Amino acid sequence: MKYVKPYMGLVKQQLADDIITEQGLLLLSKGHILTEEDIKAIIIRQIDRIAIEETRTSINEYMNHLQKMDPEFYQLYDTCLTTVEDLFQSASRQERIEQDTLFEIFDDLMSHMVSVPHLFIQLRTIKDIDHYTMQHSINVGIISALLARLMGLKGDEVIRIGHAGFLHDIGKALIPSSILQKPIVLTDVEFETVKKHPRLGYEILVKNEIKDPLVLTAALMHHERLNGKGYPLKKDGTNIPLVAQIVAIADVYDAISSERVYKKSFSPFHAYMELHQIAFQGELNAAIVLNFLQYISKLMEGQEVIMNDGQKATVILADPSEPHRPLVSMSGQFIDLRKERNRYIQELLIPMKYET
Ligand SMILES: [Fe+2]
């Protein structure tokens, strides 16, 4: 156990001792997993130190652990980030994009992710607000390739769809960062400016003689929606090519699960629920989304999680129709989250199994 001053970063940590108020009342018991509400209650009562277990690994600690365990991934991700930064800078100055080495590092990163599939679930936790668009490009590339593979596509096509995801937002290089990084809701005029990025991206790629039609299509059409409510072309249904549908899902998923200047990140499970909802509202391809959620849920079976009420549970079995609402075991009872709609999984408690 260790004693720490209460702060919001202790969410999901386990209490190593009871917390007693000045009035002698029991506020929280030993073994309880702290939620945001608990920590607010502790801070309001001016309790200056609490005991927490040291043995339990939070996701952030896991990422530090991964950094040591998988330096290759971190090295590749870091180098890839530098490549994307250079790419966006060249594009913003209307300079020529260096194509020869453009995909080299990204392809290495993609192959690494294929051999360690659990890694992509943790992508959101290495986000850095200042580099959002660059990290988003890498993540959308990786997730797009994974979605393509899950849809049964093979070899070269998977790689090309990865490239399509990687370059989908290149048009944002020409949108002022004062708009992209604005911490509050955009005005209508600003939003109209942002909506220019698909066409701008397409033009940048054409000017640089990037000819792969999958890459060009994704840049132009990743904001089209199946119900026709997207932009810039307002295409609908099967008029939207598969690559644009795949990149759209990767884009939405990464955006939902990421920390932005105007919002905190959602847990992966919250992101799955959102994605499921958006797909079934008719915006995204529900078959691809279900494939994606089923794949993730299979990885989750047997993992310990924290529920939205702060209690611990174990994922037992995911149902194919609502894979983000699996059967869980909690305090010796089985709970079907498809039926208990007020409960949901808040966060992974113990890191995903790590096998290379
Ligand atoms: Fe975009």
Residues whose N, C-alpha, C, O or C-beta is under 5 A from the ligand:
A	BS01	LIG	D169
